[in-house]
Amino acid sequence: MLLWHSQGLQGRRDLCITCGVVFKLYVAGAVGFLLIASVQFAAWQCLTCHLLQVLNNEAVVYGGVGSRMMRFSRREFLGLAGALGLGCCAWGTDENGASKSFSVAAINDIHVVDAASVALLARAVERINALPDIRLTVVLGDISMNGKREQLDLAKKALDRLARPYAAVPGNHEALTKGTLPYAAYTRAFKERSWVRHEEGWFLIGLDSCEGGAVDVKIRLSRVAWLSEQLQKIPTDRPIALFAHHPFNPHSSAYRVRNADKVLALFSNHQLKLVASGHWHGNQVETQDGILFTTTACCSTTRDNHDLTPAKGFRLFHFSDDTVETEFVAVEVPARN
């Protein structure tokens, strides 16, 4: 059904009634994602119909049954069209037009022994909770001193105070309990030993890198097979971050996974951007072949750093698009009584 305007533009079709109604809704600021999307689509149809009129310096009039006519000058019309274009182009970005970004905190080598040894972890949790961009905290193993249930329960109680989700992978110290199945207390407290999560286009993979209580390890074939299976489900153009207890750093001072190169080769057709590890207590950061490798100082009052530095704390990873940056956050060590 067509609406004809009888003043100034007689004999020319202005627009359809539906478009006028929808466009007025858009101008009025109709709320809701689906409504906004439909308004943009309909308005662009209308804008296309009247583009030639605008270019010819003619006014465009919008109206509908029972409504008052709305006149827009050429300049106003073009400005409104530009706003619509920006709205369409900004889909999936924040209010400033930037791509969405997020941060992940990583804590490693807590080595809880007793209630007093949880104090530093508690302070780290408070610091993480104060950071607004944190989406996830990853605990990179050696949560306990020797895998005892009471140690892991103390650590979990502190970690449960995190305001946002957390995930863990085991360390070799979680398998040191004698007389029980390896990792029995760990799986009771933290469930999964390997996992995959999706966050803002990134795939985050937690990998159990342990061989019992061994210090130097080789990733077991069953876990290599699991990792290969997970990668088949991940689009090859999506960025990936890998989290494991034992280091993959090409130039790690010690403890590099013995078959690290074989495991990394699984990602040859994927976009691996980060491998974050613990086990070696110290801040090691290096980039090779576009992959960021890190280890971090321990977050423990019961163990020292291997590089003999005094700072304890946690690491932050800042993700955006397909890039990642990192920083170490020192936490003041409480005095032990």
N, C-alpha and C positions, 0 to 999 in steps of 0.2 A: 504494500500500500504506500502511495507516495504523497508527500506534502509539498504543496507549491506556495511560494511566498509571492504576494501580489505587489509588493512595493520594491522598486529598484532592480529586482532580478527576475522580473516577469518572464515566463517562458523557459526558465532554467530550473532544473531539478536541484533542490538544496540537499536534502538528505532523507534517509528513511526515519520513520518515527521511532523505531526500536533503537537505532543508534543514538538518537537524541536523548532518549530516556536513559540509556546506559551511560552515555557520556556525562549527563548531569549527575548521575550517581557517582561517577569517578571524580568529578570536580568537587562534589560534596564530601569526598573522603570516605567512601563506603569501606567498612571494615571486613577483613577476612581474606585469606590467601586466594581461595577459589574465585571469589567475587572480583578481586583486583585483577586476577588473570583474565577473566572473561571480559572485564571492562577494557583492559588494554587491547585485547584482540578485536573487540567490536569497534573501539575508537580508532584503531589503525585502519580498519576497513573504511570507516567514514573519512578519515584523513586522506586516504588514497583517492577517494572519490572527488575530493574538493581541492586537491593539490594544484591543479591547473588554475582554478579560480584564484587561489592565493598568489600564485606567481604572476597573475595578471592584475594584482593590486585590488582585487575585489573583496568585499567583506563577505564573511561566511556567517549564516544565521542558523541557529539550532533551535528546535522547538518540538512540540508534540501536542497531542490532543489535550485540550484543557490547560496547556502550559503557556507561559509567557515566552515570547521570542528572546533568544539570547544572541546578541551581536558581538562578534569578535573582529577586531581589526586585523590587518595582515600581520602586524608585528606581534599582537597577542596570540594569534593563531599559531605562528611559527614557534613562539616560546612554549606554548602548550604542547605542540608536537615534539619539541625537543625534550620536554619533561617526560613525555610518554616513552620516548626512545631510551632515555636514561633509565627509566623504570624497567624496561625490558632487558637492557644490557646488564643491569645490576643484579639480575636474578642469580641467587647463589652466592652473593657477596654480602659484606656487612654494610652498615649505613654509610660508611665513608667510601664505599666502592672497592675496598681491599678484600682480598680473598680471606677466607676463614683460617685462623691459626689456633693452635692449642699447645699446651705444654704437658710434659710427663716428668714426674720426679722418680728418681731411682735411688734406692738405699741398698747397701750391701754390707755383708760381714758384720752383723750386729753382735753375734757371739754371746747371747744372753746366758747367764749362769744363775742369777738370782734376781730378786726384786730390785735391788740397788742397781744392777747392771742394765735396767730398762730406762733409767733416767735420761740418758742421752737420746735414745730413741723417742721418748716422750717429747723432748724438746724439738727434735726434728719434725715430729708430727705436728706440733703447734706451728712451726715455721711454714710447713707445707699448707696447712689449713688457711694460713693468712695470704696465700698466693691465689689470686682470683682465676688465673688461666689454667690451673691444673685440672686435667681431665682424668688422670690415672696415676697411681703410684705403683711402681714395680719394685718388688723386693728380690734382690739378685742373689739369694742363697746365703748359707752359713748364718742362718737366723739364730741358731742355738750353738752352744759349745759342743755338745755331743748328742744331739737328737733326742734328749729326754722330753717326755711329755710335759712335765711341769715347766721346763724352759720354753718350749714352743707355745704353751698356753699363756705364759707371761708376755711373750712377744706379740701374740695374737691380740691379747687384751689391749695392748698399747696401739697396735695397728688398727684395731676396730674403731679407734677414736678419729681416724681420718674422715674428713667430711665428704670425700668423694671416693669412688671405687679404688680398690687396689688388687693386685695379682702378684703371685710369687712363683719363683722356681727354686728347687732345692739346691743346696750346696753339699759338698762332701761331708761337712760336719753333721748334717742331718742323718747320715747313715752310720754313725759311730756307736749307736746304742747296741749293746751286746744282749743276746738272748731273745731278740725280737726280730721280726721281719724288717729289712731295710726300709726306711722311710715310713714305717707304720704310724709313728706319731705325727710325722709331717703331713701325710695324706689325711689323717684324722682332722688336723687343724686347718690345712690350707687346700685340701681336695686335689686339684689338678697339679700335675708336675710339668705338663706341656700344654700350651693353649694358643689360640689365635683370636685376636680382637680386631675390630674395624673401627676407625676413628677418622672422620673428616677426609675420606679418600685414602687414608693410610691403612696398611695392614701391619699390626703389631703381633709378633710371634714370640712366645716364651718357650724355650727349649731346655729340657732336662739334659744337662751335659755331663752328669756324674757317672762314675763307675764305682759305686760303693763309696768308701771313704778315701779313695785314691786321690793324691794331690795332682799328679800328672795323668791326664786322661785322653782317651780316644772316644769320640762319639760313637755309641754302639750302632750296629747295623739296623736294629729295629727302629731306632730313633731317626736315623738317616732316611729310612723308608717312610716313616711317618711324615718327616719334613717334606720329602719329595711329593707325597700324596697331597699335603696341604698346598704346596706351590701350584699344583695342577688346578686348584680351585681359585687361584688368585689371578686376575687379569695381568698380563705382562707389562702393561703401561702404568700400573699403580705402584707407588713407593712403599717400601717395606722396611721395618725396623725389627731387628732380631735381638732378643734379650736372653742371656745365658750366664751361668755362674762363672765358668772358666773362660779365660781370655782367648780371643781370636786375633788380637792385635798383631800385625805382621812383625813388629819389632818389640814385642813385649819383653820386659826384663826377665820374666820367668813364667812358667806354667802355661805357655801357649798350647792350645788343644793340638794333639799330635796329628790328627787328620783334618786340621782346620781348612787347608786348601781344598780338600775334597768336598767338604761341606759347603764352602763358599762357592764352589763350582756349580752347585745345584741352582744357584741364583743367576747363572750366566745369561739367561733369557728374561730375567726379571730386573726390577729396579731396586736392588738392595741399597739402602742409603745409610744405615746405621747398624752397628753391632756393639751393644753395651754389655759389659761384663763386670764381675767383681773378682774375688779370689786373691788376686794380687792387690794388697792394700796400698794403694798409691794412685795418684792422678796421672794417668797416661792418656794422651790424646793425640791421635794421628789420623791422617787421611790418605787412603791409597785407592786408586781406580775409582774415585768418586764415592768411596764408602768411608764414613766416619767410624773409627774404632776408639773405644774408651774403656779404661778401668778407673776406679774411684777409691779415694781414701776410705777406710772403714768407718762405720758409724758405731764404734764400740769403745767401752771403757775397760774391757777385759783383754783386749789385744792392741798391739801397736801397729803402725804402718810399716810396711816392708822397706819403704824408701826413707824411713827414719824422720819424716816430717811430722810435726805435732798436730796439724789441722785434722779435725774429724768433721764429718758432715754428710751431705748427700749431693747428688748431681741433678741438674735440670736439663731437659732437652726441649727446645722450642721448635715446633714443626709448623711449616707453612708451605702450601703447594707441594713441591717435591724436594724441598730443602730442609735441613735440620741444623741447628746450632746448639752449642752446649756451654754450660758454666757450672762451676763447683760452688756450692753454698756451704760455708763453714758454720758449724754450730758450736757454741761454747760448751766445753766439757765440764759437767758438774763434778765437784769434788766428792770422792768416795770416802765415806766415814770409816 
